[in-house]
Amino acid sequence: MARKRPRKPSPPLPPPRASARLYARIAPRHIAMFRFLLEAQDNLGYMTVLDRGVGGGTDGVPSGPAGPDGPVAAPHDGATERGAEVTETTVTAPARNTSGTGADAVLKIVFSPHQEREMRAFLDGMRATIPFTVFESPLRTPAPPAG
């Protein structure tokens, strides 16, 4: 009986040109737990806070970069993500103040496009621990069909 030759390993995937991004709307009190759970998944992705949601009130006006508590972590006020219609694989972004305790925070989750399936599965599983919604950037709209 002939011995089987070892398989030649497949070439690695080419490095992505840009990172993939998702956005999450979450109550400010759950941000620390969200970060803790995300960091527990080795090198799956990282998050940053775009809008802390503190001091926004219930009127739907974002707190902004120079809100009542001073500058936020990023120079983006998150206004372009609010109330956006998204694709069928994600949830439509809800109105502000869905947590019942002040304005909701907006998080940006950055990860490799090669791991999008793993990231979405992880976020779906994390919803059992923390209530949040995931949405994509409304600035990334599909191109209109040529015709």
C-alpha positions as CSV (number, residue, x, y, z in Angstrom):
1,M,0.0,0.0,0.0
2,A,1.4,3.4,-1.0
3,R,1.9,6.1,1.6
4,K,-0.2,9.2,1.2
5,R,1.7,12.4,0.4
6,P,1.1,15.2,2.9
7,R,-1.1,17.9,1.5
8,K,0.5,21.1,0.4
9,P,-0.8,24.0,2.5
10,S,-3.0,26.5,0.7
11,P,-1.6,30.0,0.3
12,P,-2.7,32.5,2.9
13,L,-5.5,35.0,2.1
14,P,-4.2,38.3,0.8
15,P,-4.2,41.1,3.3
16,P,-7.3,43.3,3.1
17,R,-7.0,46.8,1.8
18,A,-9.4,48.2,4.4
19,S,-11.0,47.1,7.6
20,A,-14.7,46.3,7.8
21,R,-16.9,48.3,10.2
22,L,-20.2,47.8,12.0
23,Y,-21.9,50.2,14.4
24,A,-23.7,49.3,17.6
25,R,-26.2,51.3,19.6
26,I,-25.9,50.5,23.3
27,A,-26.8,51.9,26.7
28,P,-23.8,53.7,28.2
29,R,-23.8,51.5,31.3
30,H,-23.1,48.5,29.1
31,I,-20.0,49.8,27.2
32,A,-17.5,48.4,29.7
33,M,-19.0,44.9,29.5
34,F,-19.2,45.1,25.7
35,R,-15.5,46.0,25.5
36,F,-14.6,43.2,28.0
37,L,-16.4,40.6,26.0
38,L,-15.0,41.8,22.7
39,E,-11.4,41.8,24.0
40,A,-12.0,38.2,25.4
41,Q,-12.2,37.1,21.7
42,D,-8.5,37.2,20.8
43,N,-7.9,39.5,17.9
44,L,-11.4,39.3,16.5
45,G,-11.8,43.1,16.4
46,Y,-11.8,46.3,18.5
47,M,-14.3,49.0,19.3
48,T,-14.3,52.7,19.9
49,V,-16.9,55.0,21.2
50,L,-18.2,57.5,18.7
51,D,-21.0,59.1,20.8
52,R,-21.1,58.4,24.5
53,G,-24.8,59.3,24.6
54,V,-24.3,61.1,28.0
55,G,-26.3,64.3,28.3
56,G,-28.1,63.8,25.0
57,G,-31.5,63.7,26.7
58,T,-34.6,62.4,24.9
59,D,-34.9,65.1,22.3
60,G,-32.8,63.1,19.8
61,V,-30.1,65.8,19.6
62,P,-26.7,64.2,19.8
63,S,-24.3,65.4,22.5
64,G,-21.6,66.1,19.9
65,P,-17.9,66.6,20.2
66,A,-18.2,69.6,22.5
67,G,-21.2,68.4,24.5
68,P,-21.8,69.3,28.1
69,D,-19.2,66.9,29.4
70,G,-16.4,68.1,27.1
71,P,-14.9,66.4,24.0
72,V,-15.7,62.8,23.3
73,A,-13.3,60.1,22.4
74,A,-13.6,60.6,18.7
75,P,-14.2,63.8,16.7
76,H,-17.4,62.3,15.2
77,D,-20.8,63.1,16.6
78,G,-22.5,60.0,15.2
79,A,-25.3,62.0,13.7
80,T,-25.0,60.3,10.3
81,E,-25.7,56.9,11.7
82,R,-28.9,57.7,13.6
83,G,-32.2,56.5,12.1
84,A,-30.6,55.0,9.1
85,E,-32.2,52.2,7.0
86,V,-29.8,49.3,6.7
87,T,-29.6,46.0,4.7
88,E,-31.7,42.9,5.5
89,T,-28.9,41.2,7.4
90,T,-28.8,43.9,10.1
91,V,-31.3,45.7,12.3
92,T,-32.7,49.1,11.6
93,A,-31.2,51.6,14.0
94,P,-33.8,52.5,16.7
95,A,-34.6,56.0,17.9
96,R,-32.4,57.4,20.7
97,N,-33.1,56.7,24.3
98,T,-34.2,53.0,23.8
99,S,-32.5,52.0,27.1
100,G,-34.8,54.2,29.2
101,T,-31.8,55.8,31.0
102,G,-30.5,58.7,29.0
103,A,-29.3,58.6,25.4
104,D,-27.8,55.5,23.9
105,A,-24.1,55.4,23.0
106,V,-22.8,54.6,19.5
107,L,-19.9,52.3,19.1
108,K,-17.8,51.6,16.0
109,I,-16.6,48.0,15.7
110,V,-13.6,47.4,13.4
111,F,-12.5,44.0,12.2
112,S,-10.9,42.2,9.3
113,P,-13.3,41.6,6.3
114,H,-12.1,38.0,6.3
115,Q,-13.7,37.5,9.7
116,E,-17.1,39.2,9.1
117,R,-19.0,35.9,9.5
118,E,-17.3,35.2,12.9
119,M,-17.8,38.8,14.1
120,R,-21.5,38.7,13.3
121,A,-21.9,35.3,15.0
122,F,-20.1,36.6,18.0
123,L,-22.3,39.8,18.2
124,D,-25.5,37.7,17.9
125,G,-24.3,35.5,20.8
126,M,-23.4,38.6,22.9
127,R,-26.9,39.9,22.7
128,A,-27.9,37.2,25.3
129,T,-25.7,39.1,27.8
130,I,-26.0,42.8,26.7
131,P,-29.0,44.5,24.9
132,F,-27.7,46.4,21.8
133,T,-28.5,46.7,18.1
134,V,-26.1,46.5,15.2
135,F,-26.3,48.6,12.1
136,E,-24.1,49.4,9.1
137,S,-23.0,52.9,8.1
138,P,-25.7,54.6,6.0
139,L,-22.8,56.3,4.0
140,R,-22.0,52.9,2.4
141,T,-25.0,52.5,0.1
142,P,-25.1,50.0,-2.8
143,A,-24.4,51.6,-6.2
144,P,-27.4,52.1,-8.3
145,P,-27.8,49.5,-11.1
146,A,-26.3,50.6,-14.4
147,G,-28.9,51.0,-17.1
